Amino acid sequence: MSTEHEHDADCREVLERVYFFIDNELDHASRAQIEEHLTACAPCVQEVDLERMVKALIARSCREHAPVELRQRVMFSIRQVQIEVRRESPFD
């Protein structure tokens, strides 16, 4: 039986890897671990679904390819925001 603290740690781990999960960039074991967590955690399912919808919306809106340098700057900015969000996470 897991404690609430352990569950929070599981949620944090899932949310840290959500983009890799959505993009199918995880190994089979990691993907299976996240899928198992999602079967029992509605808040994480909602977060994954939201990220999928955002990704789909961006894909529909952005038909042109950005220059590599711009893509790198945007990805860097996204990672900075992710770090800030993690610092403010209620799971800490």
N, CA, C and O atoms as a CHARMM CRD file, in Angstrom:
* protein
*
  368
    1    1 MET  N      0.84700  -1.17600   0.00000 PROA 1      0.00000
    2    1 MET  CA     0.00000   0.00000   0.00000 PROA 1      0.00000
    3    1 MET  C      0.88900   1.23500   0.00000 PROA 1      0.00000
    4    1 MET  O      1.84000   1.31900   0.77700 PROA 1      0.00000
    5    2 SER  N      0.58300   2.18900  -0.86700 PROA 2      0.00000
    6    2 SER  CA     1.40800   3.38400  -0.96300 PROA 2      0.00000
    7    2 SER  C      0.81700   4.49800  -0.11700 PROA 2      0.00000
    8    2 SER  O     -0.39800   4.58000   0.06800 PROA 2      0.00000
    9    3 THR  N      1.68100   5.34000   0.38400 PROA 3      0.00000
   10    3 THR  CA     1.23700   6.48800   1.16200 PROA 3      0.00000
   11    3 THR  C      0.93400   7.64000   0.22300 PROA 3      0.00000
   12    3 THR  O      1.27300   7.60500  -0.96000 PROA 3      0.00000
   13    4 GLU  N      0.28600   8.66900   0.77300 PROA 4      0.00000
   14    4 GLU  CA    -0.02300   9.84500  -0.05400 PROA 4      0.00000
   15    4 GLU  C      1.25500  10.49500  -0.55500 PROA 4      0.00000
   16    4 GLU  O      1.30600  10.96800  -1.69000 PROA 4      0.00000
   17    5 HSD  N      2.29700  10.52400   0.28500 PROA 5      0.00000
   18    5 HSD  CA     3.58600  11.11300  -0.11600 PROA 5      0.00000
   19    5 HSD  C      4.17800  10.34900  -1.30000 PROA 5      0.00000
   20    5 HSD  O      4.69400  10.95600  -2.23900 PROA 5      0.00000
   21    6 GLU  N      4.10400   9.02400  -1.25400 PROA 6      0.00000
   22    6 GLU  CA     4.61500   8.21300  -2.36500 PROA 6      0.00000
   23    6 GLU  C      3.81500   8.49800  -3.63500 PROA 6      0.00000
   24    6 GLU  O      4.38100   8.57000  -4.72600 PROA 6      0.00000
   25    7 HSD  N      2.50100   8.65800  -3.49000 PROA 7      0.00000
   26    7 HSD  CA     1.65900   8.94900  -4.64800 PROA 7      0.00000
   27    7 HSD  C      2.04300  10.29400  -5.25200 PROA 7      0.00000
   28    7 HSD  O      2.12200  10.42900  -6.47300 PROA 7      0.00000
   29    8 ASP  N      2.28100  11.29100  -4.39900 PROA 8      0.00000
   30    8 ASP  CA     2.70700  12.60600  -4.88200 PROA 8      0.00000
   31    8 ASP  C      4.01100  12.50000  -5.65100 PROA 8      0.00000
   32    8 ASP  O      4.17900  13.14900  -6.68300 PROA 8      0.00000
   33    9 ALA  N      4.93500  11.68700  -5.15800 PROA 9      0.00000
   34    9 ALA  CA     6.21000  11.48700  -5.84400 PROA 9      0.00000
   35    9 ALA  C      5.96600  10.84300  -7.20300 PROA 9      0.00000
   36    9 ALA  O      6.59400  11.22100  -8.19100 PROA 9      0.00000
   37   10 ASP  N      5.05700   9.87200  -7.25700 PROA 10     0.00000
   38   10 ASP  CA     4.71800   9.23100  -8.53300 PROA 10     0.00000
   39   10 ASP  C      4.13400  10.25800  -9.50300 PROA 10     0.00000
   40   10 ASP  O      4.48700  10.26400 -10.68200 PROA 10     0.00000
   41   11 CYS  N      3.25100  11.11900  -9.01900 PROA 11     0.00000
   42   11 CYS  CA     2.65000  12.15000  -9.86700 PROA 11     0.00000
   43   11 CYS  C      3.72700  13.08700 -10.39700 PROA 11     0.00000
   44   11 CYS  O      3.74400  13.41400 -11.58300 PROA 11     0.00000
   45   12 ARG  N      4.60900  13.51000  -9.53100 PROA 12     0.00000
   46   12 ARG  CA     5.67900  14.42500  -9.95100 PROA 12     0.00000
   47   12 ARG  C      6.51800  13.77400 -11.04200 PROA 12     0.00000
   48   12 ARG  O      6.85900  14.42000 -12.03200 PROA 12     0.00000
   49   13 GLU  N      6.85000  12.50700 -10.86700 PROA 13     0.00000
   50   13 GLU  CA     7.66100  11.79400 -11.86400 PROA 13     0.00000
   51   13 GLU  C      6.91700  11.69000 -13.19700 PROA 13     0.00000
   52   13 GLU  O      7.51200  11.88800 -14.25600 PROA 13     0.00000
   53   14 VAL  N      5.63800  11.38300 -13.14800 PROA 14     0.00000
   54   14 VAL  CA     4.83600  11.28000 -14.36900 PROA 14     0.00000
   55   14 VAL  C      4.80100  12.62600 -15.08200 PROA 14     0.00000
   56   14 VAL  O      5.01700  12.70000 -16.29100 PROA 14     0.00000
   57   15 LEU  N      4.53100  13.67700 -14.33800 PROA 15     0.00000
   58   15 LEU  CA     4.40000  14.99700 -14.95600 PROA 15     0.00000
   59   15 LEU  C      5.73000  15.52000 -15.47700 PROA 15     0.00000
   60   15 LEU  O      5.75000  16.30200 -16.42800 PROA 15     0.00000
   61   16 GLU  N      6.83600  15.10800 -14.88000 PROA 16     0.00000
   62   16 GLU  CA     8.15000  15.50000 -15.38700 PROA 16     0.00000
   63   16 GLU  C      8.44400  14.84400 -16.73400 PROA 16     0.00000
   64   16 GLU  O      9.21300  15.37400 -17.53600 PROA 16     0.00000
   65   17 ARG  N      7.82700  13.68800 -16.97600 PROA 17     0.00000
   66   17 ARG  CA     8.08800  12.95000 -18.21300 PROA 17     0.00000
   67   17 ARG  C      6.91600  12.96800 -19.18200 PROA 17     0.00000
   68   17 ARG  O      6.90000  12.20300 -20.14600 PROA 17     0.00000
   69   18 VAL  N      5.93300  13.83400 -18.93800 PROA 18     0.00000
   70   18 VAL  CA     4.70900  13.82100 -19.73400 PROA 18     0.00000
   71   18 VAL  C      4.97500  14.07000 -21.21700 PROA 18     0.00000
   72   18 VAL  O      4.35400  13.42900 -22.06500 PROA 18     0.00000
   73   19 TYR  N      5.88100  14.98000 -21.54300 PROA 19     0.00000
   74   19 TYR  CA     6.13700  15.26300 -22.96100 PROA 19     0.00000
   75   19 TYR  C      6.81100  14.08400 -23.64500 PROA 19     0.00000
   76   19 TYR  O      6.50800  13.77900 -24.79900 PROA 19     0.00000
   77   20 PHE  N      7.71100  13.42700 -22.95000 PROA 20     0.00000
   78   20 PHE  CA     8.35300  12.24000 -23.51600 PROA 20     0.00000
   79   20 PHE  C      7.32500  11.12400 -23.70500 PROA 20     0.00000
   80   20 PHE  O      7.37400  10.37900 -24.68400 PROA 20     0.00000
   81   21 PHE  N      6.39500  11.01900 -22.75500 PROA 21     0.00000
   82   21 PHE  CA     5.33100  10.01800 -22.84300 PROA 21     0.00000
   83   21 PHE  C      4.43800  10.29100 -24.05100 PROA 21     0.00000
   84   21 PHE  O      4.17000   9.39100 -24.84700 PROA 21     0.00000
   85   22 ILE  N      3.98400  11.52500 -24.18200 PROA 22     0.00000
   86   22 ILE  CA     3.09600  11.89800 -25.28700 PROA 22     0.00000
   87   22 ILE  C      3.78000  11.68400 -26.63600 PROA 22     0.00000
   88   22 ILE  O      3.14400  11.25700 -27.59900 PROA 22     0.00000
   89   23 ASP  N      5.05600  11.97700 -26.70000 PROA 23     0.00000
   90   23 ASP  CA     5.79900  11.86600 -27.95300 PROA 23     0.00000
   91   23 ASP  C      6.36900  10.47100 -28.19500 PROA 23     0.00000
   92   23 ASP  O      7.13600  10.27000 -29.13700 PROA 23     0.00000
   93   24 ASN  N      6.00100   9.50800 -27.35300 PROA 24     0.00000
   94   24 ASN  CA     6.47600   8.12000 -27.47600 PROA 24     0.00000
   95   24 ASN  C      8.00400   8.04200 -27.48900 PROA 24     0.00000
   96   24 ASN  O      8.59000   7.30400 -28.28100 PROA 24     0.00000
   97   25 GLU  N      8.63600   8.80800 -26.60800 PROA 25     0.00000
   98   25 GLU  CA    10.08700   8.83400 -26.53800 PROA 25     0.00000
   99   25 GLU  C     10.63100   8.10400 -25.31100 PROA 25     0.00000
  100   25 GLU  O     11.79300   8.28600 -24.94600 PROA 25     0.00000
  101   26 LEU  N      9.80200   7.28400 -24.67900 PROA 26     0.00000
  102   26 LEU  CA    10.23200   6.52200 -23.50200 PROA 26     0.00000
  103   26 LEU  C     10.42700   5.05900 -23.87300 PROA 26     0.00000
  104   26 LEU  O      9.81200   4.54900 -24.81000 PROA 26     0.00000
  105   27 ASP  N     11.28700   4.40200 -23.12200 PROA 27     0.00000
  106   27 ASP  CA    11.43200   2.96200 -23.32300 PROA 27     0.00000
  107   27 ASP  C     10.15600   2.26800 -22.84400 PROA 27     0.00000
  108   27 ASP  O      9.32900   2.86200 -22.15200 PROA 27     0.00000
  109   28 HSD  N     10.02000   1.02200 -23.22000 PROA 28     0.00000
  110   28 HSD  CA     8.79000   0.26900 -22.92100 PROA 28     0.00000
  111   28 HSD  C      8.48700   0.23600 -21.42300 PROA 28     0.00000
  112   28 HSD  O      7.33900   0.43500 -21.02600 PROA 28     0.00000
  113   29 ALA  N      9.48500  -0.00900 -20.59600 PROA 29     0.00000
  114   29 ALA  CA     9.27400  -0.11900 -19.14900 PROA 29     0.00000
  115   29 ALA  C      8.79100   1.21100 -18.55800 PROA 29     0.00000
  116   29 ALA  O      7.87400   1.23000 -17.73700 PROA 29     0.00000
  117   30 SER  N      9.40200   2.31100 -18.97300 PROA 30     0.00000
  118   30 SER  CA     9.00100   3.63100 -18.46300 PROA 30     0.00000
  119   30 SER  C      7.58900   3.97500 -18.90700 PROA 30     0.00000
  120   30 SER  O      6.79000   4.50200 -18.13200 PROA 30     0.00000
  121   31 ARG  N      7.29200   3.67000 -20.16200 PROA 31     0.00000
  122   31 ARG  CA     5.94500   3.93700 -20.68400 PROA 31     0.00000
  123   31 ARG  C      4.91100   3.11200 -19.92600 PROA 31     0.00000
  124   31 ARG  O      3.84900   3.62400 -19.57200 PROA 31     0.00000
  125   32 ALA  N      5.20900   1.85800 -19.67900 PROA 32     0.00000
  126   32 ALA  CA     4.28200   0.99000 -18.94700 PROA 32     0.00000
  127   32 ALA  C      4.06300   1.49700 -17.52000 PROA 32     0.00000
  128   32 ALA  O      2.95100   1.43000 -16.99700 PROA 32     0.00000
  129   33 GLN  N      5.12100   2.00100 -16.89900 PROA 33     0.00000
  130   33 GLN  CA     5.02000   2.53800 -15.54500 PROA 33     0.00000
  131   33 GLN  C      4.07300   3.74500 -15.51400 PROA 33     0.00000
  132   33 GLN  O      3.24100   3.86400 -14.61500 PROA 33     0.00000
  133   34 ILE  N      4.20400   4.61800 -16.48100 PROA 34     0.00000
  134   34 ILE  CA     3.33200   5.79400 -16.53400 PROA 34     0.00000
  135   34 ILE  C      1.89600   5.37600 -16.84400 PROA 34     0.00000
  136   34 ILE  O      0.95700   5.88300 -16.23000 PROA 34     0.00000
  137   35 GLU  N      1.72200   4.46600 -17.78100 PROA 35     0.00000
  138   35 GLU  CA     0.37300   3.99600 -18.10700 PROA 35     0.00000
  139   35 GLU  C     -0.29600   3.38200 -16.88100 PROA 35     0.00000
  140   35 GLU  O     -1.48600   3.59800 -16.65500 PROA 35     0.00000
  141   36 GLU  N      0.45000   2.62700 -16.09700 PROA 36     0.00000
  142   36 GLU  CA    -0.10400   2.02400 -14.87700 PROA 36     0.00000
  143   36 GLU  C     -0.52800   3.11700 -13.89500 PROA 36     0.00000
  144   36 GLU  O     -1.59500   3.03300 -13.28700 PROA 36     0.00000
  145   37 HSD  N      0.30900   4.13600 -13.74700 PROA 37     0.00000
  146   37 HSD  CA    -0.03200   5.24100 -12.84400 PROA 37     0.00000
  147   37 HSD  C     -1.30700   5.93800 -13.32400 PROA 37     0.00000
  148   37 HSD  O     -2.16600   6.29200 -12.51600 PROA 37     0.00000
  149   38 LEU  N     -1.42400   6.13000 -14.61800 PROA 38     0.00000
  150   38 LEU  CA    -2.57800   6.84700 -15.16200 PROA 38     0.00000
  151   38 LEU  C     -3.88800   6.09100 -14.96700 PROA 38     0.00000
  152   38 LEU  O     -4.95400   6.70500 -14.95000 PROA 38     0.00000
  153   39 THR  N     -3.82600   4.78100 -14.82200 PROA 39     0.00000
  154   39 THR  CA    -5.05700   4.02000 -14.59900 PROA 39     0.00000
  155   39 THR  C     -5.66900   4.32800 -13.23700 PROA 39     0.00000
  156   39 THR  O     -6.85000   4.06000 -13.01600 PROA 39     0.00000
  157   40 ALA  N     -4.87300   4.89400 -12.31400 PROA 40     0.00000
  158   40 ALA  CA    -5.37200   5.13600 -10.96700 PROA 40     0.00000
  159   40 ALA  C     -5.32200   6.60500 -10.55100 PROA 40     0.00000
  160   40 ALA  O     -5.67600   6.92700  -9.41700 PROA 40     0.00000
  161   41 CYS  N     -4.89600   7.49500 -11.43300 PROA 41     0.00000
  162   41 CYS  CA    -4.70100   8.89400 -11.02000 PROA 41     0.00000
  163   41 CYS  C     -5.38700   9.84700 -11.99400 PROA 41     0.00000
  164   41 CYS  O     -4.82300  10.21600 -13.02400 PROA 41     0.00000
  165   42 ALA  N     -6.59700  10.23100 -11.65600 PROA 42     0.00000
  166   42 ALA  CA    -7.37600  11.12400 -12.51400 PROA 42     0.00000
  167   42 ALA  C     -6.70400  12.47600 -12.73300 PROA 42     0.00000
  168   42 ALA  O     -6.73600  12.97700 -13.85700 PROA 42     0.00000
  169   43 PRO  N     -6.09500  13.09600 -11.71400 PROA 43     0.00000
  170   43 PRO  CA    -5.43700  14.38800 -11.97300 PROA 43     0.00000
  171   43 PRO  C     -4.32100  14.29100 -13.01200 PROA 43     0.00000
  172   43 PRO  O     -4.16500  15.18900 -13.84000 PROA 43     0.00000
  173   44 CYS  N     -3.55900  13.22500 -12.97300 PROA 44     0.00000
  174   44 CYS  CA    -2.49500  13.05600 -13.96100 PROA 44     0.00000
  175   44 CYS  C     -3.07600  12.78600 -15.34700 PROA 44     0.00000
  176   44 CYS  O     -2.54100  13.26900 -16.34500 PROA 44     0.00000
  177   45 VAL  N     -4.15900  12.02400 -15.41800 PROA 45     0.00000
  178   45 VAL  CA    -4.82200  11.77900 -16.70600 PROA 45     0.00000
  179   45 VAL  C     -5.28400  13.10300 -17.29700 PROA 45     0.00000
  180   45 VAL  O     -5.12500  13.34200 -18.49400 PROA 45     0.00000
  181   46 GLN  N     -5.85400  13.95900 -16.46400 PROA 46     0.00000
  182   46 GLN  CA    -6.31200  15.26600 -16.95100 PROA 46     0.00000
  183   46 GLN  C     -5.14000  16.08700 -17.47000 PROA 46     0.00000
  184   46 GLN  O     -5.25100  16.74700 -18.50300 PROA 46     0.00000
  185   47 GLU  N     -4.02400  16.05000 -16.76200 PROA 47     0.00000
  186   47 GLU  CA    -2.84600  16.80800 -17.19300 PROA 47     0.00000
  187   47 GLU  C     -2.31100  16.27700 -18.52300 PROA 47     0.00000
  188   47 GLU  O     -1.97200  17.06000 -19.40900 PROA 47     0.00000
  189   48 VAL  N     -2.23500  14.95700 -18.66700 PROA 48     0.00000
  190   48 VAL  CA    -1.75600  14.34700 -19.91300 PROA 48     0.00000
  191   48 VAL  C     -2.70600  14.69900 -21.05600 PROA 48     0.00000
  192   48 VAL  O     -2.25900  15.05600 -22.14600 PROA 48     0.00000
  193   49 ASP  N     -4.00500  14.60200 -20.81500 PROA 49     0.00000
  194   49 ASP  CA    -4.98200  14.95300 -21.85400 PROA 49     0.00000
  195   49 ASP  C     -4.86400  16.42100 -22.26700 PROA 49     0.00000
  196   49 ASP  O     -4.94500  16.74400 -23.45200 PROA 49     0.00000
  197   50 LEU  N     -4.67200  17.30700 -21.28700 PROA 50     0.00000
  198   50 LEU  CA    -4.50400  18.72200 -21.58400 PROA 50     0.00000
  199   50 LEU  C     -3.25900  18.94400 -22.44400 PROA 50     0.00000
  200   50 LEU  O     -3.30900  19.68900 -23.42300 PROA 50     0.00000
  201   51 GLU  N     -2.16200  18.31200 -22.09200 PROA 51     0.00000
  202   51 GLU  CA    -0.93100  18.47800 -22.85900 PROA 51     0.00000
  203   51 GLU  C     -1.09400  17.92700 -24.27600 PROA 51     0.00000
  204   51 GLU  O     -0.54800  18.49200 -25.22300 PROA 51     0.00000
  205   52 ARG  N     -1.83400  16.83600 -24.43000 PROA 52     0.00000
  206   52 ARG  CA    -2.10000  16.29900 -25.77300 PROA 52     0.00000
  207   52 ARG  C     -2.91900  17.27400 -26.59900 PROA 52     0.00000
  208   52 ARG  O     -2.65000  17.46900 -27.78500 PROA 52     0.00000
  209   53 MET  N     -3.92400  17.89000 -25.97500 PROA 53     0.00000
  210   53 MET  CA    -4.75400  18.85100 -26.69900 PROA 53     0.00000
  211   53 MET  C     -3.93200  20.07300 -27.11500 PROA 53     0.00000
  212   53 MET  O     -4.07000  20.56000 -28.23700 PROA 53     0.00000
  213   54 VAL  N     -3.08500  20.56300 -26.22300 PROA 54     0.00000
  214   54 VAL  CA    -2.22600  21.70300 -26.55200 PROA 54     0.00000
  215   54 VAL  C     -1.31300  21.34400 -27.70800 PROA 54     0.00000
  216   54 VAL  O     -1.15300  22.12500 -28.64600 PROA 54     0.00000
  217   55 LYS  N     -0.71300  20.16400 -27.64300 PROA 55     0.00000
  218   55 LYS  CA     0.19400  19.71800 -28.69500 PROA 55     0.00000
  219   55 LYS  C     -0.54900  19.62500 -30.04000 PROA 55     0.00000
  220   55 LYS  O     -0.02300  20.04300 -31.07100 PROA 55     0.00000
  221   56 ALA  N     -1.75900  19.08100 -30.02300 PROA 56     0.00000
  222   56 ALA  CA    -2.54700  18.95900 -31.25500 PROA 56     0.00000
  223   56 ALA  C     -2.93000  20.33500 -31.79900 PROA 56     0.00000
  224   56 ALA  O     -2.89000  20.55900 -33.00800 PROA 56     0.00000
  225   57 LEU  N     -3.29400  21.23900 -30.92000 PROA 57     0.00000
  226   57 LEU  CA    -3.64700  22.59600 -31.34500 PROA 57     0.00000
  227   57 LEU  C     -2.45200  23.29100 -31.97300 PROA 57     0.00000
  228   57 LEU  O     -2.58000  23.93500 -33.01400 PROA 57     0.00000
  229   58 ILE  N     -1.31000  23.16400 -31.35400 PROA 58     0.00000
  230   58 ILE  CA    -0.09700  23.77100 -31.90000 PROA 58     0.00000
  231   58 ILE  C      0.22600  23.16000 -33.26300 PROA 58     0.00000
  232   58 ILE  O      0.59000  23.87300 -34.19800 PROA 58     0.00000
  233   59 ALA  N      0.09200  21.84700 -33.36700 PROA 59     0.00000
  234   59 ALA  CA     0.38800  21.17300 -34.63300 PROA 59     0.00000
  235   59 ALA  C     -0.53100  21.67500 -35.75400 PROA 59     0.00000
  236   59 ALA  O     -0.08500  21.87700 -36.88300 PROA 59     0.00000
  237   60 ARG  N     -1.80000  21.87100 -35.44000 PROA 60     0.00000
  238   60 ARG  CA    -2.73600  22.37300 -36.45100 PROA 60     0.00000
  239   60 ARG  C     -2.45300  23.81600 -36.81100 PROA 60     0.00000
  240   60 ARG  O     -2.64900  24.22900 -37.95400 PROA 60     0.00000
  241   61 SER  N     -1.99400  24.57800 -35.84100 PROA 61     0.00000
  242   61 SER  CA    -1.75900  26.00700 -36.06000 PROA 61     0.00000
  243   61 SER  C     -0.42100  26.30500 -36.72300 PROA 61     0.00000
  244   61 SER  O     -0.24800  27.34900 -37.35200 PROA 61     0.00000
  245   62 CYS  N      0.49200  25.41000 -36.58200 PROA 62     0.00000
  246   62 CYS  CA     1.85800  25.66300 -37.05600 PROA 62     0.00000
  247   62 CYS  C      2.21500  24.70700 -38.18500 PROA 62     0.00000
  248   62 CYS  O      2.83700  23.66900 -37.96000 PROA 62     0.00000
  249   63 ARG  N      1.82800  25.05400 -39.36300 PROA 63     0.00000
  250   63 ARG  CA     2.12400  24.20400 -40.51800 PROA 63     0.00000
  251   63 ARG  C      3.52700  24.43700 -41.06800 PROA 63     0.00000
  252   63 ARG  O      4.10800  23.55200 -41.69600 PROA 63     0.00000
  253   64 GLU  N      4.06400  25.62200 -40.83300 PROA 64     0.00000
  254   64 GLU  CA     5.40600  25.92200 -41.31600 PROA 64     0.00000
  255   64 GLU  C      6.43900  25.46500 -40.29700 PROA 64     0.00000
  256   64 GLU  O      6.16100  25.41300 -39.09900 PROA 64     0.00000
  257   65 HSD  N      7.62300  25.13700 -40.77600 PROA 65     0.00000
  258   65 HSD  CA     8.69600  24.73400 -39.88200 PROA 65     0.00000
  259   65 HSD  C      9.51400  25.94800 -39.47400 PROA 65     0.00000
  260   65 HSD  O      9.91600  26.76000 -40.30700 PROA 65     0.00000
  261   66 ALA  N      9.74600  26.05000 -38.18500 PROA 66     0.00000
  262   66 ALA  CA    10.55600  27.15400 -37.67000 PROA 66     0.00000
  263   66 ALA  C     12.03500  26.85700 -37.92500 PROA 66     0.00000
  264   66 ALA  O     12.44200  25.69700 -37.98200 PROA 66     0.00000
  265   67 PRO  N     12.82800  27.91200 -38.07500 PROA 67     0.00000
  266   67 PRO  CA    14.27100  27.71300 -38.20900 PROA 67     0.00000
  267   67 PRO  C     14.82300  27.01900 -36.95800 PROA 67     0.00000
  268   67 PRO  O     14.28100  27.18000 -35.86400 PROA 67     0.00000
  269   68 VAL  N     15.88300  26.26200 -37.12400 PROA 68     0.00000
  270   68 VAL  CA    16.45700  25.47800 -36.03500 PROA 68     0.00000
  271   68 VAL  C     16.78900  26.36300 -34.83500 PROA 68     0.00000
  272   68 VAL  O     16.50200  25.99500 -33.69600 PROA 68     0.00000
  273   69 GLU  N     17.38500  27.51100 -35.08000 PROA 69     0.00000
  274   69 GLU  CA    17.77200  28.39900 -33.97400 PROA 69     0.00000
  275   69 GLU  C     16.54600  28.85700 -33.17200 PROA 69     0.00000
  276   69 GLU  O     16.59400  28.90600 -31.94300 PROA 69     0.00000
  277   70 LEU  N     15.46700  29.18600 -33.85100 PROA 70     0.00000
  278   70 LEU  CA    14.24200  29.59400 -33.17400 PROA 70     0.00000
  279   70 LEU  C     13.67400  28.43900 -32.36100 PROA 70     0.00000
  280   70 LEU  O     13.26800  28.62300 -31.21400 PROA 70     0.00000
  281   71 ARG  N     13.64600  27.26200 -32.94800 PROA 71     0.00000
  282   71 ARG  CA    13.14200  26.08600 -32.23500 PROA 71     0.00000
  283   71 ARG  C     13.94000  25.83900 -30.96900 PROA 71     0.00000
  284   71 ARG  O     13.36300  25.52000 -29.93000 PROA 71     0.00000
  285   72 GLN  N     15.25000  25.97900 -31.03700 PROA 72     0.00000
  286   72 GLN  CA    16.10000  25.77100 -29.86800 PROA 72     0.00000
  287   72 GLN  C     15.79500  26.79900 -28.78000 PROA 72     0.00000
  288   72 GLN  O     15.73600  26.45200 -27.60000 PROA 72     0.00000
  289   73 ARG  N     15.60200  28.05400 -29.16300 PROA 73     0.00000
  290   73 ARG  CA    15.28000  29.09500 -28.17900 PROA 73     0.00000
  291   73 ARG  C     13.92300  28.83400 -27.53200 PROA 73     0.00000
  292   73 ARG  O     13.76300  29.00400 -26.32300 PROA 73     0.00000
  293   74 VAL  N     12.95700  28.42300 -28.33400 PROA 74     0.00000
  294   74 VAL  CA    11.62700  28.12800 -27.79500 PROA 74     0.00000
  295   74 VAL  C     11.69500  26.94000 -26.84000 PROA 74     0.00000
  296   74 VAL  O     11.11400  26.98700 -25.75500 PROA 74     0.00000
  297   75 MET  N     12.39300  25.88100 -27.22800 PROA 75     0.00000
  298   75 MET  CA    12.52100  24.71300 -26.35600 PROA 75     0.00000
  299   75 MET  C     13.22100  25.08100 -25.04900 PROA 75     0.00000
  300   75 MET  O     12.83500  24.59300 -23.98700 PROA 75     0.00000
  301   76 PHE  N     14.23200  25.92300 -25.11100 PROA 76     0.00000
  302   76 PHE  CA    14.92400  26.37600 -23.90700 PROA 76     0.00000
  303   76 PHE  C     13.95500  27.12300 -23.00100 PROA 76     0.00000
  304   76 PHE  O     13.94400  26.91000 -21.78800 PROA 76     0.00000
  305   77 SER  N     13.14200  27.99700 -23.58600 PROA 77     0.00000
  306   77 SER  CA    12.16200  28.76500 -22.80200 PROA 77     0.00000
  307   77 SER  C     11.12900  27.84600 -22.16300 PROA 77     0.00000
  308   77 SER  O     10.74600  28.04600 -21.01000 PROA 77     0.00000
  309   78 ILE  N     10.68300  26.85300 -22.89800 PROA 78     0.00000
  310   78 ILE  CA     9.71700  25.89000 -22.35500 PROA 78     0.00000
  311   78 ILE  C     10.32100  25.14900 -21.18000 PROA 78     0.00000
  312   78 ILE  O      9.66000  24.97200 -20.15600 PROA 78     0.00000
  313   79 ARG  N     11.55300  24.71800 -21.30600 PROA 79     0.00000
  314   79 ARG  CA    12.21600  23.99700 -20.21200 PROA 79     0.00000
  315   79 ARG  C     12.35500  24.89100 -18.98000 PROA 79     0.00000
  316   79 ARG  O     12.20100  24.41500 -17.85500 PROA 79     0.00000
  317   80 GLN  N     12.64300  26.18000 -19.17600 PROA 80     0.00000
  318   80 GLN  CA    12.75000  27.09000 -18.04000 PROA 80     0.00000
  319   80 GLN  C     11.41200  27.21100 -17.32000 PROA 80     0.00000
  320   80 GLN  O     11.36400  27.21800 -16.09000 PROA 80     0.00000
  321   81 VAL  N     10.33200  27.30500 -18.08000 PROA 81     0.00000
  322   81 VAL  CA     9.00300  27.38900 -17.48000 PROA 81     0.00000
  323   81 VAL  C      8.68600  26.10100 -16.73100 PROA 81     0.00000
  324   81 VAL  O      8.12300  26.14600 -15.63800 PROA 81     0.00000
  325   82 GLN  N      9.04000  24.95300 -17.30500 PROA 82     0.00000
  326   82 GLN  CA     8.80400  23.67800 -16.63300 PROA 82     0.00000
  327   82 GLN  C      9.52400  23.63300 -15.29400 PROA 82     0.00000
  328   82 GLN  O      8.96300  23.16300 -14.30400 PROA 82     0.00000
  329   83 ILE  N     10.74700  24.11200 -15.25400 PROA 83     0.00000
  330   83 ILE  CA    11.51900  24.12300 -14.00700 PROA 83     0.00000
  331   83 ILE  C     10.83200  25.01500 -12.98100 PROA 83     0.00000
  332   83 ILE  O     10.71500  24.63900 -11.81400 PROA 83     0.00000
  333   84 GLU  N     10.37700  26.19100 -13.40300 PROA 84     0.00000
  334   84 GLU  CA     9.68700  27.10100 -12.49300 PROA 84     0.00000
  335   84 GLU  C      8.39500  26.48300 -11.97900 PROA 84     0.00000
  336   84 GLU  O      8.07900  26.60700 -10.79600 PROA 84     0.00000
  337   85 VAL  N      7.64800  25.82400 -12.85000 PROA 85     0.00000
  338   85 VAL  CA     6.39000  25.18900 -12.45000 PROA 85     0.00000
  339   85 VAL  C      6.66500  24.08500 -11.44400 PROA 85     0.00000
  340   85 VAL  O      5.93300  23.94700 -10.46400 PROA 85     0.00000
  341   86 ARG  N      7.70200  23.30300 -11.67000 PROA 86     0.00000
  342   86 ARG  CA     8.05200  22.23500 -10.72900 PROA 86     0.00000
  343   86 ARG  C      8.39000  22.80300  -9.35400 PROA 86     0.00000
  344   86 ARG  O      8.04800  22.21200  -8.33000 PROA 86     0.00000
  345   87 ARG  N      9.05600  23.94200  -9.33900 PROA 87     0.00000
  346   87 ARG  CA     9.41000  24.57300  -8.05500 PROA 87     0.00000
  347   87 ARG  C      8.15300  24.99100  -7.28700 PROA 87     0.00000
  348   87 ARG  O      8.13800  24.99300  -6.05700 PROA 87     0.00000
  349   88 GLU  N      7.11500  25.34000  -8.02100 PROA 88     0.00000
  350   88 GLU  CA     5.87000  25.79700  -7.41400 PROA 88     0.00000
  351   88 GLU  C      4.84400  24.66200  -7.28300 PROA 88     0.00000
  352   88 GLU  O      3.71200  24.89900  -6.86300 PROA 88     0.00000
  353   89 SER  N      5.22900  23.45600  -7.63400 PROA 89     0.00000
  354   89 SER  CA     4.31500  22.31500  -7.65200 PROA 89     0.00000
  355   89 SER  C      3.76900  22.00200  -6.26600 PROA 89     0.00000
  356   89 SER  O      4.50700  22.05100  -5.28300 PROA 89     0.00000
  357   90 PRO  N      2.46400  21.67600  -6.18000 PROA 90     0.00000
  358   90 PRO  CA     1.88600  21.28700  -4.88500 PROA 90     0.00000
  359   90 PRO  C      2.37400  19.92600  -4.41300 PROA 90     0.00000
  360   90 PRO  O      2.10300  19.53700  -3.27700 PROA 90     0.00000
  361   91 PHE  N      3.08100  19.20100  -5.25500 PROA 91     0.00000
  362   91 PHE  CA     3.57200  17.87400  -4.88900 PROA 91     0.00000
  363   91 PHE  C      4.87400  17.93000  -4.12000 PROA 91     0.00000
  364   91 PHE  O      5.35600  16.89600  -3.65900 PROA 91     0.00000
  365   92 ASP  N      5.45400  19.10400  -3.96800 PROA 92     0.00000
  366   92 ASP  CA     6.71800  19.24000  -3.23300 PROA 92     0.00000
  367   92 ASP  C      6.48700  19.20800  -1.74500 PROA 92     0.00000
  368   92 ASP  O      7.43800  19.31000  -0.97000 PROA 92     0.00000
